[in-house]
Amino acid sequence: MSRQGGGRRPDSCRDQPSLVPSPSVQAGRGGARGRGGGRTGGTTPARSPAAPPSPANVVPQRGISTPSSSPPAPAPSTSSSSSSAATLTRELDSKLTLQGPSSAPATVEAPPPASSKAARFTRRPGFGTVGRKCVVRANHFLVNVANRDLFHYDVSISPEVPSKKVNRDVIKTLVEKYGASHLGSRKPAYDGRKSLYSAGELPFSSKVFSVKLVENDGNAGTSSRRREGEFNVTIKFASKPDLDHLQQFLRGRQPDIPQETIQLLDVVLRGKPAEEYTIVGRSFFSTNLGRKGELGDGMEYWKGFYQSLRPTQMGLSLNIDVSARGFYEPILVTDFVVKYLNLRDRSRPLSDMDRMKVRKALRGVKVHFSHNDHHRTCKIAGLSLEPMNNLMFTIDDGQTRVSVVQYFRDKYGMALKYVTWPALQAGSSTKPIYLPMELCKIVEGQRYTKKLNEKQVTNLLRATCQRPNEREESIKTMVKKNSYSGEGLVREFGIQVNSEMTLVNARVLPPPMLSYGQNASENPRMGQWNMIDKKMINGGKVDFWAVVNFSRLDQNQVFQFCQALVGMCNKKGMVFAPQPLLPIKSANPSQIEKALRNIDMECQKLGKRLQLLIVILPDVKGSYGPIKRICETELGIVSQCCQPRQAFSAKMQYLENLSLKINVKVGGRNTVLSAALQRRIPFLTDRPTIIFGADVTHPQPGEDSAPSIAAIVASMDWPEVTKYRALVSAQTHRVEIIQDMFKVEHDPKRGVVNGGMIREHLIAFYRSTGQKPDRIIFYRDGVSEGQFSQVLLYEVDAIRKACNSIQSDYAPRVTFIVVQKRHHTRLFPEDHGNRNSTDRSGNIQPGTVVETQICHPSEFDFYLNSHAGIQGTSRPSHYYVLYDENAFTADALQVLTNNLCYTYARCTRSVSIVPPAYYAHLAAFRARYYMEGDEEASSSGGRGAVRENRPLPVIKDNVKDVMFFC
């Protein structure tokens, strides 16, 4: 069970008199939901809607069954076997009934053949028409496949080797040796693990081969040595992938994606790059694919490309994008330590803290030890606790103990230089091997898996940031260099890859009209606007505020900044008291907690509740997290942190941005969609609607025990939909499914107690608006395609149970949309020189939506570029509708999503993802700050440490009721 944060406490139905409680918290609607969603072989009772819809709005809907007596579904583990996948599918089929809405009941087209292999997501309701039509280029390349008999074989290599590179060397040697005599001269494709594919049947159903690899260190560019030895390779027929099934799926006549066939073709297209380049996930990197450069602290970047085969409306598409990745520099370990720790004096011994930093950075890294005729490659397991001049070990005679320094001097006549530094430790803890750092060089081609620091990120962005026309040319150059259609293995399987980017039909949606105070309005242009001579539509009121300064700014400078900020807030429509409740405080950065508590105590003595604390941050970074944790979880103070450099200059743009953030933190609204006030937004303003946003953030790579943080935000006003409330929860390490959406606890006195983030948000919405939402729109960020089925099963089910726990017949219609930002689809103007089709940065215009050619053959998804580019190439967001009981049209959902992107509170620009998802992301990262100290304290623990949920500090009620995360 996850430990919740955000100040939530489990509440029973009888604790909420404002909402009509269910006669029994365990009573449910029973069976599947009835709006046209019944499964064959049984009857489905109809549900009572939360508010009776008008006859014109009654349409057949998809339904979901939520047996009320069942406990909340447990979140799945991150690793699952094929049997658990089958179980998931059976659960999904039993819980969800998905069939497309029909507006013409007289003639019902026969659905595609049913299958239990995959979940049924929402089918595309049609194509949109709103907006100005245009054409864009996408980095998708059409793939044609000739009709071939394809065969899949299982491969077993004994003894087993964890390295894909060694496995590929084994199979490559096998093909070279036995290709003509035993494989019928066929060129098979191999995935590096357990699968081998051929275009045509091999002349056996099962056979064992003996393969001998010869020792080969390779060149300096390889990160993995070739292993010498004999291997037994068993190749056994497994299945025959069906190309016809793939064609039927691409035409929308078969609902199940033929994953095996697509995987086969993907392995073929990755065959040659896998042999030549360093593989990282679905990307390939090499120093031959572009100039490498230094990132700093002993790291460098390599350039490369991402490649993925995808089924789309136009057929199979190869998505190719340029990319870059951090790698360890192939330098001596001593040089790495100097760079990593920024050392100036190499003669000084390393402190314990420095030794731990180096140990964490180098653990698992391969180094090449070289001295005279002695050469070996080792993986670093750690660092010695003692410096080399004090590090003793027993030599081969089993009796004599010498230091590492003495051993090298006596045996090799070599005087080591860095005798006060620790030695690298390889081998095991029981039989350690100590290696001097100065004799070890980091093997080239090892990716850096930990989080890059700010300087490294800046250097990487500076080196890889490309304007759209430059990025398009880089992708074309990469495709030409790879020459897919001319490669032997690709030809063997009858595959041809078009060398030109795909031209895609698109539309540019119009921007929404925005309402401001005093009946003013603004029509954004190219995704941005300004507030000159405009006031916030609902200015907040700040009567009691204070200031604390942790920087080197003097009292007068802080006073002038505060006067300017207060003036800006009042100018923009807020009611901001001219003088602070307390005199301006200055404090030492080492006394942050004491200073904040003293301010809180002084306010309490005055009998006043502080509404806002302005904090001038210290000049040195690292204090933001503790300040937010103390203010929001211990003192119940809403704070606004300011950088001292920005406060000193106090530029108008900075002050205006601060006023936008402050206004929503004290309960105001900056702007509202004009159509919302006029009740003219379909599927939003016709009946009470709540919009959710959700995200899960995971610990940075290398953190093996820290929990993941889930955040769910929800709109608290209707029809304006601009105020959001956030709740956060810690959950199992690296689990993506949100575990605390709904939960049931048993209290000895109160009995069954229902809780969870969804339930609390629904109750808060009722208290805020006086109405229960009849419609739920849920934007879920951070979910990969492989997790769609799990999210649909567990999270939609949790939403249903949360609603049911409030009232037995309460079942608002749910639309569940996944928001994807981490993809590699890029859209380019058809003509880069036509200024009428681009924004100022040369990117496609804000509001550009794509739902054809490169989108799913039959399911409801679209790409939306809702923002204006600033630098580099814009990345559109990918919206994928998993579940839709509201029967959204394509236009309605695309326009609503685009319009919402203009309501982000922190700036006067449209943003790249829908604000509820953006806010959830901010809230999750804020919660990470609360736990930062705990993570640092445990980061040096062993990899075998027990992963345990740690409770988040509880956010004070007055804080979580406003947009404190902005």
Residue pairs with C-beta under 8 A, 6 or more apart in sequence:
1 739
1 743
1 949
2 710
2 729
2 730
2 731
2 732
2 739
2 740
2 949
3 729
3 730
3 949
3 950
3 951
3 952
4 727
4 729
4 730
4 740
4 755
4 757
4 951
4 952
5 727
5 728
5 729
5 730
5 927
5 930
5 951
5 952
5 953
5 954
5 955
6 726
6 727
6 728
6 729
6 757
6 927
6 952
6 954
6 955
6 960
7 954
7 955
7 956
7 957
7 959
7 960
8 727
8 755
8 757
8 760
8 954
9 755
10 743
10 745
10 747
10 753
10 754
10 755
11 753
11 754
11 755
11 759
11 760
11 763
12 25
12 747
12 750
12 751
12 752
12 753
12 754
13 19
13 21
13 22
13 25
13 754
13 805
13 806
14 21
16 763
16 806
18 763
18 766
18 767
19 763
19 766
19 772
19 806
19 807
20 807
21 806
21 807
22 804
22 805
22 806
22 807
22 808
23 808
24 808
25 752
25 754
25 805
26 68
26 69
26 752
27 68
27 808
28 66
28 67
28 68
28 69
28 804
28 808
29 45
29 47
29 66
29 68
29 804
29 808
29 809
29 811
30 45
30 67
30 68
31 42
31 43
31 44
31 45
31 65
32 38
32 39
32 44
32 63
32 64
32 65
32 97
33 44
33 47
33 61
33 63
33 64
33 65
33 97
33 811
33 885
34 44
34 45
34 46
34 47
34 63
35 46
35 47
35 59
35 60
35 61
35 62
35 63
35 885
36 60
36 61
36 62
36 63
36 99
36 101
36 102
37 44
37 60
37 61
37 62
37 63
37 64
37 97
37 98
37 99
38 44
38 63
38 97
39 97
44 63
44 97
47 63
47 809
47 811
48 809
48 811
49 774
49 811
49 813
50 772
50 773
50 774
50 810
50 811
50 812
51 687
51 688
51 774
53 687
57 686
59 101
59 102
59 103
59 887
60 99
60 101
60 102
60 105
61 101
61 813
61 885
61 886
61 887
62 96
62 97
62 98
62 99
62 101
62 122
62 883
62 884
62 885
63 97
63 885
64 95
64 96
64 97
64 796
64 797
64 800
64 814
64 883
64 885
65 94
65 95
65 96
65 97
66 95
66 797
66 800
66 801
66 804
68 801
68 804
68 808
71 744
72 742
72 743
72 744
72 756
72 797
72 798
72 801
73 91
73 793
73 794
73 797
73 798
75 731
75 732
75 735
75 737
75 738
75 739
75 794
76 84
76 88
76 735
76 737
76 790
76 794
77 735
78 734
78 735
78 736
80 88
88 789
88 790
88 793
89 116
89 117
89 118
89 119
89 789
90 116
91 793
92 119
92 789
92 792
92 793
93 116
95 793
95 797
96 119
96 120
96 792
96 793
96 796
96 883
98 119
98 120
98 121
98 122
98 883
99 111
99 120
100 111
100 122
100 123
100 125
101 125
101 887
102 108
112 252
112 253
112 254
112 255
113 254
113 255
114 255
115 255
115 256
117 256
118 255
118 256
118 257
118 789
119 788
119 789
119 792
119 793
120 255
121 788
121 792
121 859
121 860
121 880
121 881
121 882
121 883
122 859
122 860
122 881
122 882
122 883
122 884
123 858
123 859
123 860
124 851
124 856
124 858
124 859
124 860
124 861
124 890
125 860
125 887
125 888
125 889
125 890
126 889
126 890
127 851
127 852
127 890
128 507
128 849
128 851
128 862
128 889
128 890
128 891
128 894
129 507
129 891
130 507
130 509
130 510
130 891
130 894
130 895
131 507
131 508
131 509
131 510
131 847
131 849
132 507
132 508
132 510
133 505
133 506
133 507
134 506
134 507
134 508
134 830
134 837
134 848
135 503
135 504
135 505
135 506
135 830
136 503
136 504
136 506
136 827
136 828
136 829
136 830
136 844
136 848
136 850
137 472
137 501
137 502
137 503
137 504
137 827
137 828
137 829
137 830
138 501
138 502
138 504
138 825
138 826
138 827
138 828
138 850
138 853
138 854
139 319
139 320
139 321
139 472
139 475
139 501
139 824
139 825
139 826
139 828
140 310
140 312
140 317
140 318
140 319
140 501
140 502
140 504
140 825
140 853
140 854
141 317
141 318
141 319
141 320
141 479
141 497
141 498
141 499
141 500
141 501
141 502
142 314
142 315
142 316
142 317
142 318
142 497
142 498
142 502
143 265
143 269
143 309
143 315
143 316
143 317
143 318
143 495
143 496
143 497
143 498
144 315
144 316
144 495
144 496
144 498
145 243
145 246
145 265
145 316
145 493
145 494
145 495
145 496
146 494
146 495
146 496
147 243
147 494
148 199
148 200
148 243
148 493
148 494
149 199
149 200
149 201
149 240
150 197
150 198
150 199
150 240
150 241
150 243
150 261
150 264
150 493
151 197
151 198
151 199
151 200
151 201
151 202
151 237
151 239
151 240
151 241
152 195
152 196
152 197
152 237
152 238
152 239
152 240
152 241
152 260
152 264
153 188
153 195
153 196
153 197
153 198
153 202
153 235
153 236
153 237
153 238
154 194
154 195
154 196
154 234
154 235
154 236
154 237
154 238
155 171
155 190
155 193
155 194
155 195
155 196
155 233
155 234
155 235
156 194
156 233
156 234
156 236
157 167
157 170
157 231
157 232
157 233
158 231
158 232
158 233
158 234
159 229
159 231
161 167
161 170
161 227
161 231
163 224
163 227
164 192
164 193
164 279
165 192
165 222
165 224
165 226
166 213
166 224
166 226
166 227
167 190
167 192
167 193
168 190
168 192
168 274
168 275
169 213
169 226
169 227
170 211
170 213
170 231
170 233
171 188
171 190
171 196
171 233
172 275
173 211
173 212
173 213
174 209
174 211
174 233
175 183
175 187
175 188
177 211
178 209
179 185
179 186
179 187
182 203
182 204
182 207
182 209
183 198
183 202
183 203
184 200
184 202
184 203
186 198
186 199
186 200
186 202
186 492
187 198
187 488
187 489
187 492
188 196
188 197
188 198
188 202
189 196
189 197
189 198
189 264
189 267
189 268
189 271
189 489
189 493
190 196
190 197
190 267
190 271
191 263
191 267
192 274
195 238
195 263
195 267
196 235
197 241
197 264
197 267
197 268
197 493
199 492
199 493
199 494
202 235
202 237
204 235
205 236
205 237
206 234
206 235
206 236
206 237
207 234
207 235
207 236
208 232
208 233
208 234
208 235
209 232
209 233
209 234
209 235
210 230
210 231
210 232
210 233
211 230
211 231
211 232
211 233
212 229
212 230
212 231
213 226
213 227
213 228
213 229
213 230
213 231
214 226
214 228
215 226
215 228
216 225
216 226
216 228
217 225
217 226
217 377
218 225
218 226
220 330
220 443
220 444
221 286
221 287
221 444
221 445
222 443
222 444
222 445
223 278
223 366
223 443
223 444
223 445
223 446
224 366
225 377
239 260
241 258
241 260
241 261
241 264
242 258
242 261
243 261
245 254
245 256
245 258
245 261
246 258
246 261
246 262
246 311
246 316
248 254
249 255
249 256
249 257
249 258
249 311
249 857
250 311
250 312
250 313
250 315
250 316
250 857
251 857
252 857
252 858
255 858
257 311
262 309
262 311
262 316
265 309
265 316
265 493
265 495
266 308
266 309
268 489
268 490
268 492
268 493
268 495
269 307
269 309
269 318
269 484
269 490
269 495
269 497
270 307
271 487
271 489
271 490
272 482
272 487
272 489
272 490
273 279
273 284
273 307
273 482
274 284
276 284
276 286
276 288
277 284
277 285
277 286
277 288
277 289
277 304
278 284
278 285
278 286
278 302
278 304
278 445
278 447
280 304
280 325
280 447
282 306
282 307
282 308
283 304
283 305
283 306
283 307
283 323
283 325
284 304
284 305
284 307
285 302
285 303
285 304
285 323
285 324
285 325
285 327
285 447
286 302
286 304
287 302
289 302
289 303
289 304
289 305
289 478
289 481
290 302
290 303
290 304
291 303
292 300
292 301
292 302
292 303
292 327
293 300
293 301
293 459
293 463
294 300
294 301
294 329
294 459
295 301
295 326
295 452
295 456
295 459
295 460
296 339
296 455
296 456
296 459
297 339
297 340
297 342
297 453
297 455
297 456
298 328
298 329
298 331
298 335
298 336
298 337
298 339
298 340
298 361
299 326
299 327
299 328
299 329
299 448
299 452
299 456
300 326
300 327
300 328
300 329
301 324
301 325
301 326
301 327
301 459
301 460
301 463
301 464
302 324
302 325
302 327
303 322
303 323
303 324
303 464
304 322
304 323
304 324
304 325
305 320
305 321
305 322
305 323
305 475
305 478
305 482
306 319
306 320
306 321
306 322
306 323
306 824
307 318
307 319
307 320
308 318
308 319
308 824
309 316
309 317
309 318
309 319
310 316
310 317
310 318
310 319
310 854
311 317
311 856
311 857
312 853
312 854
312 855
312 856
312 857
313 852
313 853
313 854
313 855
313 856
313 857
314 502
314 853
314 854
317 502
317 854
318 484
318 497
319 824
319 825
320 475
320 478
320 479
320 824
321 475
321 824
321 825
321 826
322 464
322 466
322 471
322 474
322 475
322 478
323 464
323 824
324 460
324 463
324 464
325 447
325 448
326 447
326 448
326 452
326 456
326 460
327 444
327 445
327 446
327 447
327 448
328 336
328 365
328 442
328 446
328 447
328 448
329 336
329 339
329 442
330 441
330 442
330 443
330 444
330 445
331 339
331 441
331 442
332 437
332 438
332 440
332 441
332 442
333 362
333 367
333 424
333 437
333 438
333 440
333 441
333 442
334 346
334 418
334 421
334 437
334 438
336 362
336 442
337 343
337 350
337 358
337 421
337 437
338 346
340 357
340 358
340 361
341 350
341 354
341 357
341 358
346 418
347 420
348 420
349 387
349 420
349 421
350 358
350 420
350 421
350 422
355 383
355 422
356 940
358 383
359 382
359 383
360 702
360 939
360 940
361 450
362 380
362 383
362 424
363 380
363 381
363 382
364 379
364 380
365 379
365 380
365 442
365 443
365 446
366 377
366 378
366 379
366 380
366 442
366 443
366 446
367 377
367 378
367 379
367 380
367 424
367 435
367 440
367 441
367 442
367 443
368 375
368 376
368 377
368 440
368 441
368 442
368 443
369 375
369 376
369 377
369 378
369 435
369 439
369 440
370 439
370 440
370 441
371 412
371 414
371 439
372 412
377 443
378 424
378 426
378 427
378 433
378 435
378 440
379 426
380 424
380 425
380 426
381 425
381 426
381 427
381 428
381 429
381 432
382 425
383 422
383 423
383 424
383 425
384 391
384 422
384 423
384 424
384 425
384 432
384 434
385 422
386 392
386 422
387 419
387 420
387 421
387 422
388 403
388 404
388 405
388 416
388 418
388 419
388 420
388 421
388 422
388 423
388 434
388 436
389 403
389 404
389 405
389 419
389 420
390 403
391 403
391 404
391 422
391 423
391 434
392 401
392 402
392 403
393 401
393 402
393 404
393 407
393 432
393 434
394 400
394 401
395 401
395 402
395 407
402 410
404 416
404 423
404 434
404 436
405 416
405 419
408 414
408 415
408 416
408 436
409 415
409 416
416 436
416 438
417 438
418 436
418 437
418 438
421 437
423 434
423 435
423 436
423 437
424 434
424 435
424 436
424 437
424 440
425 432
425 433
425 434
425 435
426 432
426 433
426 434
426 435
427 433
449 701
449 702
450 700
450 701
450 702
451 700
451 701
451 702
452 460
461 872
465 871
465 872
466 474
466 872
466 873
467 841
467 842
467 872
467 873
468 826
468 828
468 829
468 832
468 838
468 841
468 842
468 843
468 844
468 869
468 873
468 874
469 828
469 832
469 842
471 826
471 828
471 872
471 873
472 501
472 828
472 832
475 501
475 826
476 499
476 501
479 497
479 499
480 499
484 490
484 495
484 497
485 491
485 495
485 496
485 497
485 499
490 496
490 497
501 828
502 853
502 854
503 830
504 827
504 850
504 852
504 853
504 854
505 850
505 852
505 853
506 827
506 844
506 848
506 849
506 850
507 848
507 849
508 845
508 847
508 848
508 849
509 847
509 848
509 849
509 894
509 895
509 898
510 847
511 523
511 524
511 525
511 527
511 846
511 847
511 902
511 910
512 524
512 673
512 674
512 675
512 898
512 899
512 902
513 521
513 522
513 523
513 673
513 674
513 675
514 521
514 522
514 523
514 524
514 529
514 671
514 672
514 673
514 674
514 902
515 521
515 537
515 671
515 672
515 673
515 674
515 677
516 522
516 531
516 534
516 535
516 536
516 537
516 671
517 534
517 535
517 536
517 537
517 538
517 539
517 573
518 535
520 533
520 534
520 535
521 674
522 529
522 531
522 534
522 671
523 529
524 902
524 910
526 839
526 840
526 845
526 846
526 868
527 839
527 845
527 846
527 847
527 866
527 867
527 868
527 909
527 910
528 868
528 908
528 909
528 910
529 908
529 909
530 908
531 572
531 656
531 908
534 572
535 571
535 572
535 573
536 572
536 573
536 574
536 663
536 668
536 669
536 670
536 671
537 573
537 669
537 670
537 671
537 672
538 573
538 668
538 669
539 572
539 573
539 574
539 575
539 663
539 668
540 574
540 575
540 662
540 663
540 664
540 665
540 666
540 667
540 668
541 574
541 575
541 576
541 666
542 569
542 574
542 575
542 576
542 577
542 611
542 612
542 662
542 666
543 577
543 611
544 577
544 581
544 603
544 608
544 609
544 610
544 611
544 612
545 576
545 577
545 580
545 581
545 610
545 611
545 612
545 613
545 614
546 580
546 581
546 582
546 585
546 599
546 603
546 610
546 612
546 613
546 614
547 558
547 562
547 580
547 584
547 585
547 613
547 614
547 615
547 616
548 584
548 585
548 586
548 587
548 595
548 596
548 599
548 613
548 614
548 615
548 616
549 555
549 558
549 584
549 585
549 586
549 587
549 616
550 586
550 587
550 588
550 589
550 592
550 595
550 615
550 616
550 617
550 618
550 623
551 616
551 617
551 618
551 619
551 644
551 647
552 619
552 644
553 561
553 616
553 644
553 647
553 648
555 584
555 586
557 647
557 648
558 584
558 586
558 616
558 647
559 584
560 650
561 616
561 642
561 647
561 648
561 650
562 580
562 584
562 614
564 650
564 655
565 614
565 650
565 655
565 658
565 659
566 576
566 577
566 578
568 652
568 655
568 656
568 658
568 659
569 576
569 659
569 662
569 663
570 576
572 656
572 659
572 660
572 663
573 663
574 659
574 662
574 663
574 666
574 668
581 603
581 606
581 608
581 610
582 599
582 602
582 603
585 595
585 598
585 599
587 594
587 595
588 595
589 618
589 620
589 623
592 623
592 626
592 627
592 630
593 626
593 630
596 613
596 627
596 630
596 631
596 635
596 637
597 630
597 635
599 610
599 613
600 610
600 635
600 637
603 609
603 610
609 958
610 637
611 638
611 666
612 638
612 639
612 640
612 662
612 665
612 666
613 631
613 637
613 638
613 639
613 640
614 639
614 640
614 642
615 627
615 639
615 640
615 641
615 642
616 642
616 644
616 647
617 623
617 624
617 627
617 641
617 642
617 643
617 644
618 644
619 644
624 641
624 929
625 929
625 930
625 932
625 933
626 933
627 639
627 641
628 639
628 641
628 926
628 929
628 930
629 929
629 930
629 953
631 637
631 638
631 639
631 959
632 638
632 639
632 926
632 930
632 955
632 956
632 959
632 964
633 930
633 953
633 954
633 955
633 956
634 953
634 956
635 956
636 956
636 957
636 958
636 959
637 959
638 665
638 666
638 958
638 959
638 962
638 964
640 658
640 661
640 662
640 665
642 658
646 654
657 906
657 907
660 670
660 905
660 906
660 907
660 908
661 905
661 906
661 966
663 669
663 670
663 905
664 670
664 723
664 905
664 962
664 963
664 966
665 962
665 963
665 964
665 966
666 962
667 723
667 962
669 717
669 720
669 722
669 723
670 722
670 905
671 722
671 903
672 720
672 722
672 903
673 681
673 720
673 721
673 899
673 900
673 902
673 903
675 681
675 685
675 899
676 684
676 685
676 719
676 720
676 721
677 719
677 720
679 685
679 686
679 719
681 719
681 896
681 899
682 889
682 892
682 896
683 689
683 775
683 777
683 886
683 888
683 892
683 893
683 896
684 719
684 721
684 775
684 777
684 896
685 719
687 774
687 775
688 718
688 769
688 771
688 772
688 773
688 774
688 775
689 718
689 719
689 721
689 773
689 774
689 775
689 776
689 777
690 714
690 715
690 718
690 761
690 762
690 765
690 773
690 775
690 776
690 777
690 812
691 714
691 715
691 721
691 777
691 778
691 779
691 900
691 916
692 712
692 713
692 714
692 715
692 758
692 761
692 776
692 777
692 778
692 779
692 916
693 712
693 713
693 714
693 724
693 778
693 779
693 780
693 781
693 914
693 915
693 916
693 917
693 918
693 919
693 920
694 710
694 711
694 712
694 713
694 738
694 778
694 779
694 780
694 781
694 795
694 917
694 920
695 710
695 711
695 780
695 781
695 782
695 917
695 920
695 921
695 923
695 924
696 708
696 709
696 710
696 711
696 731
696 735
696 736
696 738
696 782
696 924
697 708
697 709
697 711
697 782
697 921
697 924
697 925
697 928
698 708
698 733
698 734
698 736
699 706
699 707
699 708
699 733
699 734
699 935
702 939
703 935
703 939
704 733
704 941
704 943
704 945
704 947
705 733
705 938
705 941
705 945
705 946
705 947
705 948
706 733
706 931
706 934
706 935
706 938
706 939
707 730
707 731
707 732
707 733
707 931
707 947
707 949
707 950
708 730
708 731
708 732
708 733
708 734
708 735
708 736
709 728
709 729
709 730
709 731
709 924
709 925
709 927
709 928
709 931
709 952
710 728
710 729
710 730
710 731
710 738
710 739
710 740
710 757
710 924
711 726
711 727
711 728
711 729
711 920
711 921
711 923
711 924
711 927
712 726
712 727
712 738
712 741
712 757
712 758
712 761
712 920
713 724
713 725
713 726
713 727
713 916
713 919
713 920
713 923
714 724
714 725
714 761
714 762
714 764
714 765
714 916
715 721
715 722
715 723
715 724
715 765
715 916
716 723
716 724
716 725
716 764
716 765
716 768
716 769
717 723
717 768
717 769
718 765
718 769
718 771
718 773
721 900
721 903
722 903
722 905
723 768
723 963
724 915
724 916
724 919
724 963
725 761
725 764
725 960
725 961
725 963
726 919
726 920
726 923
726 960
726 963
726 964
726 965
727 757
727 760
727 761
727 923
727 960
728 923
728 924
728 926
728 927
728 952
728 955
729 738
729 739
729 740
729 757
729 952
730 927
730 931
730 949
730 950
730 951
730 952
731 738
731 739
731 740
731 949
732 739
732 947
732 949
733 947
736 782
736 783
736 784
736 787
736 790
736 791
737 787
737 790
737 791
737 794
737 795
738 757
738 795
738 798
740 756
740 757
741 756
741 757
741 758
741 795
741 798
741 799
741 802
742 754
742 755
742 756
742 758
742 759
742 798
742 799
742 801
742 802
742 805
743 754
743 755
743 756
744 752
744 753
744 754
744 755
744 805
745 752
745 753
745 754
745 755
746 752
746 753
747 753
754 802
754 805
756 798
756 802
758 798
758 799
758 802
758 803
759 802
759 805
759 806
762 772
762 773
762 802
762 803
762 806
763 806
764 961
765 771
765 772
765 773
766 772
772 806
772 807
772 810
772 812
773 812
774 812
774 813
775 812
775 813
775 815
775 886
776 799
776 812
776 813
776 814
776 815
777 815
777 817
777 886
777 896
778 799
778 814
778 815
778 816
778 817
779 817
779 819
779 914
779 916
779 917
780 791
780 795
780 816
780 817
780 818
780 819
780 917
781 818
781 819
781 821
781 913
781 917
781 920
781 921
782 822
783 791
783 818
783 820
784 820
784 822
785 880
788 818
788 880
788 882
791 816
791 818
791 882
792 816
792 882
792 883
795 816
796 814
796 816
796 882
796 883
799 814
799 816
800 811
800 814
803 810
803 811
803 812
804 810
804 811
813 885
813 886
814 883
814 885
814 886
815 881
815 883
815 884
815 885
815 886
815 888
815 893
816 881
816 882
816 883
816 884
817 879
817 880
817 881
817 882
817 893
817 897
818 879
818 880
818 881
818 882
819 877
819 878
819 879
819 913
819 914
819 917
820 877
820 878
820 879
820 880
821 875
821 877
821 878
821 912
821 913
823 875
823 878
825 854
825 863
825 876
825 878
826 873
826 874
826 875
826 876
827 844
827 848
827 850
827 863
827 865
827 874
827 876
828 844
828 873
829 837
829 838
829 842
829 843
829 844
830 837
831 837
832 838
832 842
837 844
837 845
838 844
838 845
839 845
839 846
839 868
839 869
840 868
840 869
841 868
841 869
841 870
841 871
841 874
842 869
843 865
843 868
843 869
843 873
843 874
844 865
844 874
845 865
845 868
846 865
846 866
846 867
846 868
846 910
847 864
847 865
847 866
847 898
848 864
848 865
848 876
849 862
849 863
849 864
849 865
849 894
849 898
850 862
850 863
850 864
850 876
851 861
851 862
851 863
851 890
851 894
854 863
855 861
855 862
855 863
856 880
859 880
859 881
860 880
860 881
860 884
860 890
861 878
861 879
861 880
861 881
862 878
862 879
862 890
862 894
863 876
863 877
863 878
863 879
864 876
864 877
864 879
864 894
864 897
864 898
865 874
865 876
865 877
865 912
866 877
866 897
866 898
866 901
866 910
866 911
866 912
866 913
866 914
867 874
867 901
867 909
867 910
867 911
867 912
868 874
868 909
868 910
874 912
875 912
876 912
877 912
877 913
877 914
879 893
879 897
881 888
881 893
897 914
898 910
900 914
900 915
900 916
901 910
901 911
901 912
901 913
901 914
901 915
902 910
903 915
904 910
904 911
904 915
904 918
905 915
905 963
905 966
906 966
911 918
919 963
919 965
919 966
922 965
922 966
923 965
926 964
926 965
927 952
930 952
930 953
931 950
931 952
934 950
938 945
955 964
